[in-house]
Amino acid sequence: MDLITAIVESNDPAGAKAANKSGPEADSIFFTSRRDAGTIEEKAQEVAEGVVQVLCLSKSGSGFIINRKEGYVVTNYHVIEQERDISLMIYVKEKKGLRKEKVSDVRIVAFNPFFDLALLKIENPQKVPLRETYLGDYDRVKIGDPVFAIGNPLGLDRTVSDGIVSNRSRALGGKLSIQTTAAINPGNSGGPLFNNRGEVIGVTSSKIMGGESLGFAIPIHYVKDFLRNRAAFAFDKDNPNTGFRYLKPPPKRLKDKK
């Protein structure tokens, strides 16, 4: 499949079919669905509002909304690592395209450095027009499946890249990753990897520098486990004795950042 790059600014395609929405399950905060398959263009337009840009003082990345009523957003841990001033750029669909709106009232709820995942919360979600994404089923992911990523590589917001799943269980850093030919670059980190149903099947996190079509995403079942057990990874900025201080990044990551 050829790589495409586009800026998503159009409205939902006419006749887009509704998802069979389910969830959230007990004590969970995310939703799943079985959506109809479609073209990359159709699905990118359908899910565009669910993807956000994560803005920090020293860096930026991507993320996606998993619960609009509660204001929960998933991103990579390395995007918000050692950051305390975090804001989000959300995109609201209008007749002429997507309107940007910056949200500054954002806090860290939980993070897991080993799996490179973080959960953020918009404090007053009812004041912001949010749209949630739906999480897919890792067991249904197959090699050769068409996928696409939406993110903000190198600051180019609303960029879409497509490809296929080239390996569904690549061993990297002591855990499994989805390998994809979709272009993943700095700024994509924390954004969603969608299947052709518009369901999130992974969180884009890394690529092999110097290689082409070698991007990686955190599989969605790791994300679901993190969200179900978020209390174990809770971040409390006011309590120095909370467990988050003992969840150190793997040595390799510390080495890479020197």
Secondary structure as the mmCIF struct_conf table of DSSP 4:
data_model
#
loop_
_struct_conf.conf_type_id
_struct_conf.id
_struct_conf.beg_label_comp_id
_struct_conf.beg_label_asym_id
_struct_conf.beg_label_seq_id
_struct_conf.end_label_comp_id
_struct_conf.end_label_asym_id
_struct_conf.end_label_seq_id
STRN STRN1 ALA A 6 ILE A 7
BEND BEND1 SER A 10 SER A 10
HELX_LH_PP_P HELX_LH_PP_P1 ASN A 11 PRO A 13
TURN_TY1_P TURN_TY1_P1 ALA A 14 GLY A 15
HELX_LH_PP_P HELX_LH_PP_P2 ALA A 16 ALA A 19
STRN STRN2 ASN A 20 SER A 22
HELX_LH_PP_P HELX_LH_PP_P3 PRO A 24 GLU A 25
TURN_TY1_P TURN_TY1_P2 ALA A 26 ASP A 27
STRN STRN3 THR A 32 ARG A 34
HELX_LH_PP_P HELX_LH_PP_P4 ARG A 35 ALA A 37
HELX_RH_AL_P HELX_RH_AL_P1 ILE A 40 VAL A 47
HELX_RH_3T_P HELX_RH_3T_P1 ALA A 48 GLY A 50
STRN STRN4 VAL A 51 CYS A 56
BEND BEND2 LEU A 57 SER A 58
STRN STRN5 SER A 60 ASN A 67
TURN_TY1_P TURN_TY1_P3 ARG A 68 GLY A 71
STRN STRN6 TYR A 72 THR A 75
HELX_RH_AL_P HELX_RH_AL_P2 TYR A 77 ILE A 80
TURN_TY1_P TURN_TY1_P4 GLU A 81 GLN A 82
STRN STRN7 ILE A 86 GLU A 94
TURN_TY1_P TURN_TY1_P5 LYS A 95 LYS A 96
STRN STRN8 GLY A 97 VAL A 103
STRN STRN9 VAL A 106 ASN A 112
TURN_TY1_P TURN_TY1_P6 PRO A 113 ASP A 116
STRN STRN10 LEU A 117 ILE A 122
BEND BEND3 GLU A 123 GLU A 123
HELX_RH_3T_P HELX_RH_3T_P2 PRO A 125 LYS A 127
BEND BEND4 VAL A 128 VAL A 128
STRN STRN11 LEU A 135 LEU A 135
HELX_RH_3T_P HELX_RH_3T_P3 TYR A 138 ARG A 140
TURN_TY1_P TURN_TY1_P7 ILE A 143 GLY A 144
STRN STRN12 PRO A 146 GLY A 151
HELX_RH_3T_P HELX_RH_3T_P4 PRO A 153 GLY A 155
TURN_TY1_P TURN_TY1_P8 ASP A 157 ARG A 158
STRN STRN13 THR A 159 LEU A 172
TURN_TY1_P TURN_TY1_P9 GLY A 173 GLY A 174
STRN STRN14 LYS A 175 THR A 180
BEND BEND5 THR A 181 ALA A 182
TURN_TY1_P TURN_TY1_P10 PRO A 186 GLY A 187
TURN_TY1_P TURN_TY1_P11 SER A 189 GLY A 190
STRN STRN15 PRO A 192 ASN A 195
TURN_TY1_P TURN_TY1_P12 ASN A 196 ARG A 197
BEND BEND6 GLY A 198 GLY A 198
STRN STRN16 VAL A 200 LYS A 207
TURN_TY1_P TURN_TY1_P13 MET A 209 GLY A 210
BEND BEND7 GLU A 212 SER A 213
STRN STRN17 GLY A 215 PRO A 219
HELX_RH_AL_P HELX_RH_AL_P3 ILE A 220 ARG A 228
TURN_TY1_P TURN_TY1_P14 ASN A 229 ASN A 229
HELX_RH_3T_P HELX_RH_3T_P5 ARG A 230 PHE A 233
STRN STRN18 ALA A 234 ALA A 234
TURN_TY1_P TURN_TY1_P15 LYS A 237 ASP A 238
TURN_TY1_P TURN_TY1_P16 PRO A 240 ASN A 241
BEND BEND8 THR A 242 THR A 242
HELX_RH_3T_P HELX_RH_3T_P6 GLY A 243 TYR A 246
HELX_LH_PP_P HELX_LH_PP_P5 LYS A 248 PRO A 250
HELX_RH_AL_P HELX_RH_AL_P4 PRO A 251 ASP A 256
TURN_TY1_P TURN_TY1_P17 LYS A 257 LYS A 257
#
